[in-house]
């Protein structure tokens, strides 16, 4: 699953030399960033992969001014529905505690994105058998990924599976989402073969 959150922390602006007259949202943001990492390490089952990443932090305009607001944006990635629920609840609870501890006011917007992609054995097993019949022992079991995939929306509604077709070019180590990525286009024909055989066998 891939969810995202936006957090605006509002304090009270003031001079850096007189922090007692201000309410510092940067200090509060720092506390939140540190505590957010405990969501994975202390609240989610260690056997359930989860990631909380804060990828954007904006606040302040000068070194001698305590700003009025700080904005953070982050993402939560999970592979299990229960871990997804736990992470969302924990982050909301952390924000509430932040207000009490640091005297700030917070606006948290939490958006659920695509769910985890789970292959259904009822269609995956015959698909693997079809590919092996057509192409031999070419299938490798991959590791679960914390990346997101829109196809998961289909897989939540009907039995589905996803096959990844290797597209790496010999001698290259670049991957998807890389500005140097150069796929080996021969993979397109192999993908057509695999999916055609799967369709023919499963519809027979």
C-alpha positions, 0 to 999 in steps of 0.5 A: 500500500502507498499512502501519503500525508501532509502536515502543517505545524503552526507556532508563533514567529519570533526572534531567534535570540528570544525563543521564549517569546515564540513557539518554534514549529521547527523544534516540533517538526524535528520531534515529529520526524524522530518519533515517526520512525518509532511507528515502524520499529515499535508499533508494527509487527517486525514480520510485516514490512513497513516504511515511513519516509518524510521526503519534504520539509519546508520552514523558515526564511532566515537564520535569525527568525523563528518561523510561523509554520513548517510543512512536512510531506511523507509517505507510508508503505505497507504490505499488510492491511493491519500494518496500514491501519496501525501506521495511520492511527499512530501518526495521527496520535503522534500529531495530537501529542505534538500539539500538547507537548510543543504548544503548536497547532497541527493540520494533518491530511492523510490520504490513502493511496493504492492498496497492497498488491497481493497475487491470488494463487488461484490464478497465479499457479496456472499462469506460472504453469502456462509460462513454463510450458511455453518458455521453460524455467524462466520464472524467478520468485521475487522479493516483496516490494514496497513500491506501489502499483495501480494494478492493486486496485483490480486485484482487490476486486477480482482474483489477479496476479502480476508478472514482472518481465525483466527488461534490463539490458546486458551490461547495464545496472540502471532500473525503472524510475531512473533517468538513465534507464534503457530497456532491452526491448526484446522483452516486449516480444517475450511478454506477449508470448507469456501473456498469450499462452496464459490467456489460451491455457486459462480460457481453454 
